[in-house]
Amino acid sequence: MTYFLLGLGSNIEPEKHLELAREALAKEGTLVALSPALITEPVGDTFDGSFGNQLAIFQCELPAPMLKHRLQLIEQSLGREPKSPARKTRDRTIDLDIIAEADSLEAARKIAPEESYYAEVYKAWND
């Protein structure tokens, strides 16, 4: 089994959409660990609201490309527009990112995300 460090983000009803995303992920594999969800300021000037961001360690048998496809389907089922270049600058119900892949839970927990919003969550998770 592979462990993935996932980033979850939402700036449209974040509490609701983070919960719905976690429920959908649980149908695809096992949520092994969850960080606290933090409210972070958006990066860039195209967003209307603050983001709820959370990290998850997710275990599944899918290879990364197939998992990425499943994450995109979850995003769409929760109201995010299909993949397009413009969607990066728009408000979103949910954003699910594969940050890293590891072969153990311990290794996945030690991966510090580079993105500032996930780095903030990682720091709070490990303090």
N, C-alpha and C positions, 0 to 999 in steps of 0.2 A: 504494500500500500504506500501511496505517496501522500505527503503532507504539503499543503499549499498555505501560504500566508496570503490571505485575501484582504482587500480594503473595501469597505462598504461606505458609501457616502450618499447623502440626500439633502437637498435644500428646499424640498416641497414636502411639508408635513413629515419631517425626518423621523420622529418617533414611530409613527405609523409605518412608514415605508422600510425603515430598518428592521422592524419586527416582521413584516411580511417577507422581506428578503431572507431573513434567518429561517423562517418557516419553509420557504421554497428550497433553500440550500439543504435543509435537513432531509428533504426527499431525494436528494442527489448523492448524499454521503453523510459523513459524521462531522458535526461541529465539535471539535475537540476542546477548543478554548476560545473565549471571547474577551476582548478588552472592554473597558467601560466605553460607552458612547460619549464623545465630547462634542460640544458645539465649537466650531472653528469659523473664523472669518474666511470668506471666499478669497481665492487667489485670482486676481484679474478684476476687471470692472464691468463684466457683462452679466453678473449674477445679481438677483434681487434680494436674496436672503442668505443668512448664515447656514452653514452646513452642519449636519449631524454626521460625524465620522466615527468609524469603528473598525477594529482589526479582528480577524477571525483566523484561527488555524483550522483548516478543513481537511479531512482525510477522505480520499476516494480512490477508486481504481481507474478512473479515467485518465488518459494522457492529457497534458496541458492544452493542446489545441482543441480537443473535444470538450474539455471543461470550459474553455473560453467561449465556445459556441453555446454551451448550456447556460453560462452566465448571461450572455447576450439575450437568450430566450427569456430568462427570468426578468431581465431589465424590461424587455418589451411587454411581458405579461403584466408588469407593474406600471405601465404607462410611459416608459421612456421610448423616445422615437428610435427607429432602426438606425443602425450604424451609418453615420455620414460625417464628413469633416466638420460641418457646422455644429453638430451636437455637443462638441467639447465646450462651447461657449454659452450654452443654454442651461437654464435651470433644469433640474432633473429630479424625478421621483426617486430614482435609485441609480447608483453607479457601482458596479461590481468589478474590481480589478484583481488580477492575479499579480501579486507583488513578487513572490518568490516560490520556489519549489524546494522541498527538502526530503531527506529520506528518514528523518526521525522527528518526533515532537520537540525534543530538546534543540535540535538544529533549527527548526522553524521558529521557535521562540527567541532565538538569538539574532534573527535577521532584522536589522533596523531599516525601515523604509527610508528612501531618499526624499520623497515628496514631503514638503513642510507640514502639510495638514495631517498626514499619517505619522510623521515623525513626532508630532505633538502628542498624538494618541499613544504611540509606542512608549514615549517617555513616561506618560501617566500610568501606563500599564505596568511598567517595570520599576516604578519608584516605590 
